[in-house]
Amino acid sequence: MAKEETTIEVAGRPLRLSSPSKAVFPARADRADGLGPERAITKLDLAEYYLAVADAALVHLRERPGSLKRFPDGVAGKPFFQKRIADSAPDWLETAVVTFPSGRQARELVIADAAHLLWAVQMGVVDFNPWPVRRADLDRPDELRIDLDPEPGVGWDVVRQVALVVKQVLEDHGLVGFPKTSGSRGIHVNVRIRPEHDFVAVRRAAIALAREVERRAPGRATSKWWKEEREGVFLDYNQNARDRTVASAWSVRPTPDARVSMPLTWEQVPDAELEDFRLDTVPALLAEHGDPHAAIDDHAGSLDRLLGLSREDEEQRGLGDAPWPPNYAKQPGEPKRVQPSRARKQE
């Protein structure tokens, strides 16, 4: 029996989509996303979604390398990250060679057009996770990423409140933030910056911003790396370390209701509801209201003032570096990599 497949013409290329009726998101009896109580979201549904939002999605993906987060058994199964494009991949695919913290290198996919999006969906990709650098300069980020990650039990309203504090801190330091839902429980704020600094400096700027938000929103925001010290919403500064990525705007997330990481205006943030932005609702919202992040590339700012705040933290408040992710070697100036309660017992 011949395997089911279809061909879609996109960006001047005929692309094969195998098993188009394969369920990527399984049917749910309680589903309220407009697709019906027994309707699974198929591979073809996912492909058609990305074609519908391609122009807007490419604003955040074009020229950026990224690994493939593949769901071979749909979102109900376990994903894996493919960090290297196989030599057998089509020769028209755009790629870039990135260097990981370990020093190893890999040739990763660079999304160049809608054909690349569809090829990734064929490979089992659901959401896209690009680096904060462009192919022209892989060592100097052109994006500062602010990841607001609520602690267990922290409500969505608190996340939105903290996001508005982030907006004010950015503006006070000469930067323009573009908020979006994470597609899970939080909010991301993307900030275009001039590619003048390496990953270490951009991460230090993110730490300074997180600490300033914490000072302005005590009890609601935290910059503390160790979970036992956190309260409220954690500003994950380590998302700015080399090789750390977050889901891009317009990405479909592997949640049961196929939520989307939805770009917002700041005016929309106070009333935005996560469940309103799903694979079946977002294309119509984009068609009706346009892309709220369309002009993001016109607002590249300088990190100088945030880096000045970082120096103030160190010189006046005794706040130096903060813990790095566990897969990194111990960094110069990094505090002890041991949770505070254990450190106290060892004293």
Secondary structure, 3 states (H helix, E strand, C coil): CCCCEEEEEECCEEEEEECCCCEEECCCCCCCCCCCCCCCEEHHHHHHHHHHCHHHHHHHHCCCEEEEEECCCCCCCCCEEECCCCCCCCCCCCEEEEECCCCCEEEEEECCCHHHHHHHHHCCECCCEECCCECCECCCCCEEEEEEEECCCCCHHHHHHHHHHHHHHHHHCCCCCEEEECCCCCEEEEEEECCCCCHHHHHHHHHHHHHHHHHHCCCCEECCCCHHHCCCEEECHHHHCCCCCCCCCCCECCCCCCEECCECCCCCHHHCCHHHCECCCHHHHHHHHCCCCCCHHHHCECCHHHHHHHHHHHHHHCCCCCCCCCCCCCCCCCCCCCCHHHHHHHC
